[in-house]
Amino acid sequence: MHLDVSTLAVMLGERRYGECRDAASQLLQARDLTEPEKAQVFLALSDSRYALHAGQEAIGPAELAVYFGRQGGDYDLVGRALCHLATLYHESGLQKRAVNCLDEFFQYFGLYTRARALEGWVLSQLGLYYQAMGRGGKALDYFKRAYAWHMATGATPQALEEQRGRLVWQYLKLGNLDEAGELLGLSGAYLKGAPNDLDARACYLNNLAYRYFLIGRYGTAIDSAVQALQVRNASALRKGQACLTLHYAAKAMGLIPEAMGLGTLARIQANVARRPDIEEEATRSMLHIQQYQGLPLMDELLRSLRQFTAATNKS
């Protein structure tokens, strides 16, 4: 089969990722390519490797796609490559690099044609990356901008609800209950008309559960979080959020063994979901419990040590 750069896009579109990877490698070896062509080939190589679950091996080609896209002046490709590279960095735990990629995306915004359509995605991802870095205020700013962008551009109800769910969670994490409550009402109305949007349902139940926890309604918080866990095909993120709320509710009710077990489950699910903020939050809360539990033991150890020292001095 005759290979050219356009063939790679066809292969990716048809999900023939292994063939695309091999064809991209062959093109890089067999042909003298222009810089824009090199950018396209390296991006296709990175896309195919990522689709084949080789995320670490996809980073190098993505970086080269950005480089050759800049050199060749193909800024729409640069924009797409920067978004792809940001995803790879994020999933490798390199949040600051991911943020830098998306900051660079906006540096070229005036030069884009098709890549302008990625603006809403970029705003939302910046919220997620700052969230993962534990910078809640910055995350909230970007989630608000992403939500406004989706509303202004006439996004589908499903896409708008995804942004709303992220915004509500961040409002709750910062203690903004009134703002969260108003948006939760809109989420509930959306789900009445879209009962099959299962991720939105799990997200809504998690947001509801955490809000109940914050106002001290621990039993109701537990009920909502358990319902979130029971949503069919719930993602690791949704399970992690639910387990975190259950951990806090159990801790507040003095159910320490249950709280420790749920905290461990929250950490596991957060790790799978690549959400270090949730994992670290659960870890800190569990350490607080262990520190509190350790105080009586410390007193007992010090008392025994004093008794031993006193007995030794007497002898």
Buried (B, 14 or more C-beta within 10 A) or exposed (E): EEBEBEBBBEBBEEEBBEBBBBBBBEBBEEBEBBBBBBBBBBBBBBBBBBBBEBBEBBBBBBBBBBBBBBBBEBBBBBBBBBBBBBBBBBBBEBBEBBBBBBEBBBEBBEBBEEBEEBBBBBBBBBBBBBBBBEBBEBBBBBBBBBBBBBEEEEBEEEBBBBBBBBBBBBBBBBEEBEBBBEBBEEBEEBBEEBEEBBBBBBBBBBBBBBBBBBEEBBEBBBBBBBBBBEBEEBBBBBBBBBBBBBBBBBBEEEBBEBBBBBBBBBBBBBBBBBBBBBBBBBBEBBEEBEEEEEEEEEEEEEEEEEEEEEEEEEE
